[in-house]
Amino acid sequence: MYRAAAPVLSATPPPGLQPFPLRLATAIRREFGPGDREIDVPELHHYFADLSRGHEIGFRPSRVTRARGNTFLAMARDLLAGQLSSEPIDLAIVAHAAPEFDPRLSAPVNLTAVLPGGPLVFAVSGQGGLAPFSALRIAASYVQRHGYRRVLVLIMDQGVTPYDTPERIGDAATALLFEPGGDRAIRVGVLPGVAPAAVAGFRQPGTAAIVGRELDRTGAWPGAGVAPPEYPCTGLWAPLAGGPADGPLLLADYDPHHRALGVCVVAEPA
């Protein structure tokens, strides 16, 4: 459920944003029910224990025993089935907040063989809800340097984990395909060094916006729509897959620990 604001966007975007060299051509999203892949093997018990040791999160062996989940690769393949033409993709980036459910299976490695054209594929993580913003910024740099013509950004949420996580996270995937024939221009940036007291200054007067849960918690952008908290990565981007927009849309989230603000302005269809 979104708390939506009036679709009015000021003419001046927030400072520090860069135009994406390609236009958004396709945005699709899917939420997934319980998966069927298992991770209850001794080697992974040791792996999960080592990975969580020394951090502020505990390993829960009981969760491994009964865990059934969806991998990023399985969700990506189901989401993209029949959605892409055979035209080669030059670059694909997987952005996620939660770790891969089954660490034995790398989505970037396997997607290289699955996507048309055998593109360069890698992942961006460890940034919570800001991972998609960083993925877009990195993708823009690759397009500018290498002249790429077709770029795919896959945003993933995975909720079944062997760790002691207090919040319910769902399984979902969102795909953003950029190419010259797209109809929506975007501007994007990850702005460092933004103190909590300064977040409000990046909200343009009269701007319609949707924010992630961390930015909503600051209370700095009153009246903005709020993305579903059970989808920390994909939820903010879901409106792009909801059909033609009535006007421009601003998407934003905040990392209070690193004092970074992610902002993306999506223009109305050309």
C-alpha positions in Angstrom: 0.0 0.0 0.0 1.3 3.4 -1.0 0.5 6.8 0.6 0.5 8.8 -2.6 1.0 12.5 -3.0 -0.4 14.7 -5.7 1.5 14.2 -9.1 3.2 17.6 -9.2 6.9 17.9 -9.7 8.9 21.1 -9.6 10.9 22.0 -12.7 14.2 22.0 -10.9 15.4 18.5 -9.8 17.4 18.1 -6.6 21.1 19.1 -7.0 23.8 16.5 -7.6 21.9 14.3 -10.0 23.3 13.1 -13.4 21.2 12.2 -16.5 21.2 8.6 -17.4 22.6 8.3 -21.0 19.8 5.9 -22.1 16.1 6.1 -21.6 13.9 3.7 -19.6 12.2 1.4 -22.1 10.7 -1.4 -19.9 9.9 -1.8 -16.2 8.5 -5.0 -14.9 8.0 -6.4 -11.4 6.8 -9.6 -9.7 6.3 -10.8 -6.2 7.0 -14.4 -5.4 5.4 -16.9 -3.0 7.4 -19.5 -1.0 10.3 -21.1 -2.9 11.4 -24.7 -3.0 15.2 -24.5 -2.9 16.8 -26.0 0.3 20.1 -25.0 2.0 20.2 -27.5 4.8 23.7 -29.0 4.2 26.6 -29.1 6.8 28.9 -27.0 4.6 26.4 -24.1 4.6 25.9 -24.3 8.3 29.6 -23.6 8.8 29.5 -20.9 6.1 26.6 -19.0 7.7 28.1 -19.2 11.2 31.5 -17.8 9.9 29.7 -15.1 7.9 27.7 -13.8 10.9 30.4 -14.1 13.5 31.6 -10.7 14.8 28.6 -8.8 13.4 25.4 -7.5 14.9 23.3 -10.4 13.5 23.1 -14.0 14.8 23.0 -17.3 12.9 19.8 -19.4 13.4 20.5 -23.0 12.5 16.8 -23.8 12.9 16.0 -21.5 10.1 18.3 -23.4 7.8 16.6 -26.7 8.6 13.2 -25.5 7.6 14.2 -22.9 5.0 12.7 -23.1 1.5 13.5 -20.0 -0.7 13.7 -18.4 -4.0 17.2 -17.6 -5.4 17.9 -14.4 -7.2 18.6 -16.4 -10.4 15.3 -18.2 -10.3 13.4 -15.0 -9.7 15.2 -13.2 -12.5 14.6 -16.0 -15.0 10.9 -16.2 -14.1 10.5 -12.4 -14.2 12.2 -12.0 -17.6 10.7 -15.0 -19.4 9.2 -13.8 -22.6 9.9 -10.1 -21.7 13.1 -9.5 -23.6 13.8 -9.5 -27.3 16.8 -11.4 -28.7 18.7 -8.1 -29.2 21.9 -8.3 -27.1 22.1 -6.8 -23.7 25.5 -5.1 -23.1 25.4 -4.9 -19.3 23.3 -6.2 -16.4 23.6 -5.3 -12.8 21.8 -7.1 -9.9 21.1 -4.8 -6.9 20.0 -6.3 -3.6 19.9 -5.6 0.1 19.5 -9.1 1.6 22.2 -11.6 0.8 21.6 -14.4 -1.7 19.5 -17.2 -0.2 21.8 -19.9 -1.5 25.4 -18.7 -1.7 26.4 -21.7 -3.9 24.5 -20.2 -6.8 25.7 -16.8 -8.2 23.1 -14.9 -10.1 25.6 -12.7 -12.0 27.7 -15.6 -13.2 24.6 -17.6 -14.4 22.8 -14.7 -15.9 25.8 -14.1 -18.2 24.8 -17.3 -20.0 21.0 -16.7 -19.7 20.7 -13.1 -21.1 20.9 -12.4 -24.8 24.4 -11.4 -26.0 26.3 -12.8 -23.0 26.6 -9.4 -21.3 28.9 -8.3 -18.5 27.0 -9.0 -15.3 27.8 -8.1 -11.7 26.1 -7.3 -8.4 25.8 -4.3 -6.1 24.9 -4.9 -2.4 25.8 -4.0 1.1 24.0 -0.6 0.8 20.5 -1.5 1.9 17.9 0.4 0.0 20.5 2.6 -1.8 21.8 -0.4 -3.8 19.6 0.3 -6.8 20.6 4.0 -6.9 24.3 2.9 -6.9 23.6 0.3 -9.6 22.0 3.0 -11.8 24.9 5.4 -11.3 27.5 2.7 -12.1 25.5 1.6 -15.2 25.5 5.2 -16.4 29.3 5.3 -16.1 29.7 2.1 -18.2 27.3 3.4 -20.9 29.3 6.7 -21.1 32.7 4.9 -21.3 31.9 2.0 -23.5 28.9 3.2 -25.6 26.6 0.5 -24.4 23.2 0.5 -26.1 21.1 -1.8 -23.9 21.4 -2.1 -20.1 19.4 -4.1 -17.6 19.2 -3.3 -13.9 17.7 -6.1 -11.8 16.5 -5.1 -8.3 15.9 -8.0 -5.9 14.4 -8.7 -2.5 14.9 -12.1 -0.7 13.2 -12.7 2.6 14.2 -16.2 3.7 17.5 -16.1 5.6 19.3 -18.2 8.2 20.0 -15.1 10.3 18.3 -13.4 13.2 16.4 -10.7 11.3 13.6 -9.0 13.1 11.7 -7.6 10.1 9.6 -9.5 7.5 11.0 -9.2 4.0 9.2 -10.6 1.0 10.6 -12.1 -2.2 10.3 -9.8 -5.3 12.1 -8.8 -8.4 12.0 -5.6 -10.5 13.7 -5.2 -13.9 14.5 -1.9 -15.5 15.6 -2.0 -19.2 17.3 1.0 -20.7 17.9 1.5 -24.4 17.8 4.4 -27.0 14.2 3.7 -27.9 13.0 4.2 -24.4 10.4 6.8 -23.5 11.3 7.9 -20.0 14.5 9.9 -19.2 15.9 9.7 -15.7 18.3 11.6 -13.5 20.0 9.7 -10.6 22.5 10.3 -7.9 23.8 9.0 -4.6 24.7 12.1 -2.5 27.2 11.5 0.3 27.6 13.5 3.5 24.0 14.4 3.9 23.3 14.9 7.6 19.9 14.0 8.9 19.1 17.6 9.6 19.9 18.5 5.9 17.7 15.8 4.3 14.7 18.1 4.1 16.6 20.5 2.0 16.7 18.1 -0.9 12.9 18.0 -1.2 11.8 20.4 -3.8 8.7 22.5 -2.9 5.6 21.0 -4.5 7.4 17.8 -5.5 5.5 14.5 -5.7 7.7 11.8 -4.3 7.8 8.2 -3.1 10.4 7.4 -0.4 11.9 4.3 1.2 11.5 3.3 4.8 14.7 4.9 6.0 13.9 8.3 4.5 10.3 8.0 5.8 11.7 7.4 9.3 13.4 10.8 9.3 10.1 12.6 8.8 12.0 15.0 6.5 9.7 14.7 3.5 6.1 14.9 4.9 3.3 14.0 2.4 5.5 11.8 0.3 4.3 8.3 -0.7 6.0 5.5 1.3 7.2 2.3 -0.3 6.2 -1.0 1.4 8.7 -1.7 4.2 8.7 -5.5 3.4 10.4 -4.8 0.1 13.4 -2.6 1.1 14.9 -2.7 -2.4 12.1 -3.4 -4.9 9.2 -1.6 -3.3 10.4 1.9 -4.0 10.7 1.1 -7.8 7.3 -0.8 -8.1 5.4 2.3 -9.4 7.6 2.3 -12.5 6.1 -1.1 -13.5 2.5 0.1 -12.8 1.7 1.5 -16.2 2.1 4.9 -17.8 2.7 7.7 -15.3 0.6 10.8 -15.1 3.7 12.9 -14.8 7.3 12.9 -13.5 8.1 10.9 -10.4 10.8 11.3 -7.7 12.1 8.3 -5.8 14.4 8.6 -2.8 15.8 6.8 0.2 18.4 7.5 2.9 21.2 5.7 4.7 21.5 7.3 8.2 24.6 5.3 9.1 26.6 6.5 6.1 24.7 9.7 5.7 24.0 9.1 2.0 20.8 10.1 0.1 19.7 8.3 -3.1 17.5 10.2 -5.5 16.1 9.4 -8.9 13.8 11.6 -11.0 11.9 9.7 -13.7 10.4 11.9 -16.3 6.9 11.4 -17.7 6.8 9.3 -21.0 7.9 11.3 -24.0 
